[in-house]
Amino acid sequence: MRPFCRLYPFERWPDGSWSVQMSRYGDLAEARAGGGACLGVEEAERMEDVLTAFGTTRESVESLGEQLAEETRAHGRG
């Protein structure tokens, strides 16, 4: 059974796009032994595979990142 994977913190890339930040062991056996890794992330070869594992899309991540940024700005103004 796989451990539950959480969505990771959002990060803004230098080109202005949003993504999710994730830690990786880089080795599936080490990730399994460590016990705290998201195996879906470890098994993914590309970011598209990560997004599929989380049941989301780049567009959804972009939208959530922009929403987070706007709410953060609004909080600062409040």
N, C-alpha and C positions, 0 to 999 in steps of 0.2 A: 504494500500500500504506500502511496506517495504522501509525503507531508503536504499540508495545506500551503499553497503559495499565496503571498500577498502582492498587491500592486505596490510598486516601488515609488519612491519620491519622483516627482517630475523634475526634469532638467531642461533648460533651454540651451540649444546647441548654438555654436557661433553664427550659423546662418539664420538664426531667429526661429527655427522650427522647434517644436516641443517633442520630447521623448520621455521614456522612463529610465531611471537610473537603476542599475542592478549590479550586484556583486557576483562574480563568477570565480569558481575554483580553477576552471580551465581543464579539469580532468574529472570525468564522471565518477571514477572509483573514489577519488578523494572527496568529491561532493557527497557521495553516499556515506562514506565513513565519517564525514564531519557532522552529519545529522541535521544541519540547519539550512541546507541549500535547497533551492527550488530546482528540482530535477528537470522541470519543463524548460527552464532557462538554460541549464547546463546542456541539455540535449539539443537545444536549438543551434542551428548553424548560422542563421541569419536573423535579423531583427523581425522580418516578416513571420518567421517561425515562432518567435516569442509572442508577437501580437496574436497569432492564431491560438497559441497555448492559453492565452488569457481571454480568448473570445472577443477580441477587440480589433480595431483597425487604426491605421495612422491618423485618419481623419478624426476618430473619436478621441484619441490621445491629444491631438492638436486642439480640439474643442475644449477638452477638460483643462488643458494647460492654460489656454487663454482665459477660461472662466476663473481658474485659480488666480491668475495674475490680476484680473479685474477686481476680484473680491479682496485681494491683498491691497490693491491701490485704494479701494473704497474704504477699507478698514482704517487705513492710514489717514484718510480725510475725515473720518468720523469723529 
